[in-house]
Amino acid sequence: MTEDSQRNFRSVYYEKVGFRGVEEKKSLEILLKDDRLDIEKLCTFSQRFPLPSMYRALVWKVLLGILPPHHESHAQVMMYRKEQYSDVLHALEVIRFISDATPQIEVYLYMHRLESGKLPRSPSFPLEPEDEVFLAIAKAMEEMVEDSVDCYWITRCFVNQLNSKYRDALPQLPKAFEQYLNLEDGRLLSHLKACCAVSTLPYELWFKKCFAGCLPESSLQRIWDKVVSGSCKILVFVAVEILLTFKIKVMALNSAEKITKFLENIPQDSSDAIVSKAVDLWHKHCGTPVHSA
């Protein structure tokens, strides 16, 4: 048996006995041992495979620019990040903008606003739509990332990525959703159009909040692996797969209001399967990234 066929045999065996990703984990560990982490290869890996939970925070911090590619700088840079976190937190306490009773995700929001030069005059001021997005993402991130310093920095940089790198792409996603749903199930799209539901679908929940508050965090983090590593288009295929998964239910609903209400509160027990199928759809339509030499 050749080395390649042995590897393929092992991969199939691992998958059958529930150890899918053993080989992928080894590949990632090799990438993470480099003195200077290869950002492009880490992005490609994250696009192709779900990140092992034990390495997810580290890879996200590197890809989001919180940590530099050089290993030897990580401890020092993280120390600076912690000091900055403490300084901003202390400033908010001094001006009595936050107290011990302030929910942690709101603390993260006010820290972000202060650092962006957009802190309102009072915490009682109504929230902006962008604040609602930040809070939804922070709430989900809290469930994924244990350390509060890491959680703040990853949330902040994730949101900044949405507002900068993906600023022009995100408004195009509803149109792309319509296009790919038509390719996968034209009859389902026709039903949505007949109910005048296409324009009222929960696009903000899907594309601005990246499904935070819609899918459980265990499924969400597999989608965010792709978003962090360079593809917001994965969000389109998750939305398409949600429609395909709940086709019978959606086809039985006859008003835009009922369809939107259902899609905003979908059953959670199918989430893992939805994400797996969405990734397959994404690879089918957009191709599978390959490692650069």
N, C-alpha and C positions, 0 to 999 in steps of 0.2 A: 504494500500500500504506500503510495507516494505521500510526501509531507502534506501537500494540499488536501488530498483525499482524507488523510487522517484528521486534519483540522476540521474539514467539513463534517466528517463522521462524528467527531467530538461535539461540534456545535449542535448538530441535530439531536444527539443523545442528551446534551445538557438541556436543550429546549424541551424535550419530551419529559424529562424528569423534574422540570421546574427550575432549572438553573440557567435560564436564558440570560445571556449577557456576560457569562463568565469570561469568555474570550475578549469581549469588548472591554470589560473592566481591566483586564491585563494590558490591553492596548493603551487605555487611558493612563494607567500607572506608568507605562514606559514614557508617554508624552510628558507626564508631570515630573519625571526625574531629570529632564533636561535642565541645565544651568540657566538657560534662557528659554522660557516657554515660547513655543511656536504658536502665535495667536491664530494664524490661518488654519493650522492643523487642529487646534482645539475647537475652532468654529465648525470645521468640517465634521469632526467627531460628533459634536453636539447636534448638528443637523441630521446626521445619520442614525444616531442611537440616543436613547434616554440616558442621562447622566446618572451614575450610581449616587445614591443619596449622600454617602459619606464624603463625596468630592464635589457635590453640586455647589455649595456656597463658595468654595475656593475658585472653581472654574468661572462662576458668575462674576466674582469680584475681579478676576483677571480680565475677562471679556468686557466688563463694564468700565474698566479703567480705574477701579478702586485700588487695585494692586498693580504694580509694574510687572513686566514679563520676567525680570531678573529675580531669581529665588532669594539671593542674599539680601535683597532690599525689603523683602516682605515684612519682616518683624519691625523694622524701623518705620516703614510707611504706615503700617497698621497702628503703631504707637502714636504717630501724628494724627491719624484718623480718630483715634480714641480721645486724644487731647482736644481736637476740634469739636468733637461731639460733646465733651464735658463743658467746654467753654460756651458753646451755643446754648446748651441746656441751662447752665448757670445764669447766662444773660436773661433768659426767659423767666427764670425764678426771681432774679433781682427786680425786674420790672413788674413782677407779679402777674405775668401773663398766663402762667400755669401754676398749678398747685399739686399736692399729692393726690388730689381727687380727679385730676385731668386724665382721661383715658390715654393709654400709651400711644395709640395711633394718632390722636389729636396732637400729642406732644411732637411726634414726628412731623406732622403737617406744619405746626408753627415753627419748628426748627428750619424746615425747608423754606417756609415763607420768609423767615428772618434772613437766612443766608441768600435768598434771592432778592432781598430788598423790597419785599411785597407784604410785610407783616401788617395786618389791619390795625386800626387804633385800639380795638377792643376785641376780645374773644367772642363777644356777643354779636358781632357783626355777622350777617348771613353769609353762608358759604357760597363761593363761586362754583360753577360747574366743574372747573378743573380741580377744585378742592375735593369734590365728591369722588372724582376719579382717583386722586391720590389716596384718599381714605380707604376706598375699596381695595386698591392694590396693597396698601399697607396692612390692612386687616388679613388678607390672604397670606401676605409675606410673613406675618407674625406666626402663622401656623407652620411655615416651612423652615424658618430660620430662628434658632433658639436665642442666639446672642443679640442683645438689643442694639449694640453698635453696628454689627453686621446688618441687622434688619433695616436700620435707618439708612445706611449707606447704599445698600442694594435697592431699597425702595426708591430712594431719591434718584439714583443713577438710572434705574429702570424707567421711571417716569420721564426723566430728562431725555432718554433715548427716544421715547414715544414722541416727545415734543420737538425733537430736533431731527434725528435720523429718519424717523418715519412720518414726519409732519405732512409731507406731500402725498405719501402713499396711503395713509389711513383713510382719508376722505374717498379714495377710489375703491375701497374694499366692498362697499355695498353693491357696486356695479359688477365687480368681479364675482361676488357671491351669486348674483343673478345669472351671470354667464355660465358658471360651473354647475349650478343647480340645473340649468336648462340642459346641459350636456349629460348630466347623470339621470335626471328624471324630469323631462319636459312637462309631463302631465301634472306633476306636483307644483311646478312653477305656474302653470296655467290656472290651477286652483287658487293659488295665492293671489294671482292677478284678478281673477274673477271675484274674489272677496275683497279686493282693494287693500290687500294686506302687505304688499311688497314694500310700500313706503312707511309702514308703521311697525315693521319688525324691530326687535330690540337691538338695533345696531350699536347704540352707545354701550350697552352691557357687553356685547360681543367684541366690538372692535376698539372702543376707547378704554374700557376697563379690562380688556383682554380676558373676558369670561370670569373675572373675579366676582364672586357672589352668585355665579351661575353654576359652576362645576366645583366639586370638592378639591381641596388642595392637592391630594395625592394624584389626581388627574391633571390638575392645572399646571403643576410644576413640569410635567412632560411637554406641555405646550410652550411654556415659558422658556424651556431649554432652547427651543427653536427661535423664539422672539429675541432672546438675549444674544444668540449667536448669529443673528443677521436676517431672519425672515419673519416679517409680520404677515406674510401671505398665508402661513399656516392657519391663521385665525379664520380665513375664508373657508377652508376645508373642514374645520371643526363645525362651523355654522351649517355648512352643507350636510355634513354627516348627522348633525342633530335632526335636521329635517328628514333625512332618509330613514333614520332610526325610528322616528315617531310619525312616519308617513300616514299610517292608518288612523292615528288619533287626529292629526292635522287635517286630513281629508274629510274627517267626520265633522269638523268645526266649520261653521258657515258664516263667520263674521271676522273682520280684521281684529276687533277687540278681543274676541275669545282666543284667536290664534296667538296674538301677542302675549296675552296673559299666560297662556299655557307655556309658551317658549321662554318666558321670564322665570318660570318655576318648574323646570323639567325634573322628572324623577332622577334621583342621584345614582340609582343602582346600575345604570347602564354606562356610566361615565368613562370607565376604563376602556370598555369596548369601543365607545365613540371616539376616544382619542386615538386608539390604535388604528382604527379604520380611517380616521381623518389623516393620520400620518401616511398611510398607504395611498390614499387618494392624492395627497400632496406630492408624493414621489411619482405617482402615475402621471400626473399632469405637468409637473415641474422638473421631473428627473431626480435622480439620487446623487448628491454631491460625492465626489471622490477625492481622496487625499492627494494633495499636491506632492510632487516628488521633492 
